[in-house]
Amino acid sequence: MQLDAIGHYVALESTEENAERFAQWIRVERVHAAWEGGRIVGGAGALDFGLSVPGGASIPSAGVTIVGVFPTHRRRGVLTELMRAQLTDSRARGDAAAWLWASEATIYPRFGYALASRIGSLTLARERTSFAEPFEPRGVFRLVDLDEAAKLFPPLYERLRNQRPGMFTRSKAWWEARRLFDDPARRRGSGPLHCAMLELDGKPAGYALYQVAQDWARGSSKGTVTIREVVTPSPEATRELWRWLFDFDWTSQFVADVPLDHPLYLLLAEPRRMGLTVNDGVWVRLLDVEAALSARTYNGDGEVVLEVADAFLPELAGRYRVTAGGTRRTEAASDLRLDVTGLGSVYLGGFTFADLVRASQAEELTRGAVARADALFATDVEPWCPEIF
């Protein structure tokens, strides 16, 4: 079974039930396997996703997953050939980009992937959840079962996806067999998955997925509420739903992942008490530079010529003129020189060209080109992917 190659490292038990559930959201023709003597020794899969990009558009993309090679066959070039086959196939299918969550950050840059977004992880004590500005709550909350959540939550998720780059399309099967699938064997000490719906003016306005791990010490709760996902397409819904969550009884702390520009920084009276730690989010690899760059929006009517190097897929290397009206190959003089990895980092707005230059990952060839490129690519929201795939 192909899942064994990755399951070997992440303690995924190979069962027929797991395989059948996984098959609900991935097409078998998008799974590559490395064989030896009639036995699978490595593999890589790709999910058919739409990736949200700055401006609200969505591009066809490969959500790379289940990548692994058995330890008996590592350091033999197996992964390199799997990646080459997968990226070539993804390009042929029309994917403008591939993206993934990196189990180890040193693996993927050699295949053209680059860190494109970051996430913040908070651990907040219940007694430190006061808001800077008290308000009179007006939202109505309901706990809904998984079936009702599968009907009510997807439209709210899509509204947020149109606002924030770095989020992926979720199919009906994904919602039912992945995001809302509550497997007791995978709770890791927490209780069942709870689904909370916020209504404003009688209409769905946001939702939260959370679990409770209860524990007691000297007669008092020292439990943890793990907030799996909060989707609030409006500022008012964000304020209402997080206040409701933080008023949870019988617990001592809250744990959640949030984008780096989350409103909690200003909502909370003591934001430092979140103990926020920053980690890498998704990694992006452009597969069609012209299509990917043309799909997102830009600021103003400026332009910049990028000279892009690509050692793994050299056919993508070249010069590209980027304007608000689109991106095309060009023979014009270059303003900036960078690798395709650098282009992946700035694509969703998670990093700037100035960041790349400071990290020695880009070179300014024309005076003022960095400032011009950053003005063109600037976004007003951090990219964020709320779920590992």
Helices and strands as residue ranges (DSSP letters): H 3-10, H 16-22, G 28-30, E 31-36, E 39-52, E 58-69, G 71-73, H 78-92, E 97-101, G 109-111, E 114-115, E 118-125, G 126-128, E 140-144, H 146-161, H 172-174, I 175-179, G 184-186, E 194-200, E 203-213, E 216-217, E 220-221, E 224-231, H 235-246, E 253-258, H 264-267, G 271-274, E 277-280, E 282-286, H 289-295, E 303-309, G 314-316, E 318-323, E 326-329, E 336-339, H 340-347, H 353-358, E 362-364, H 369-377
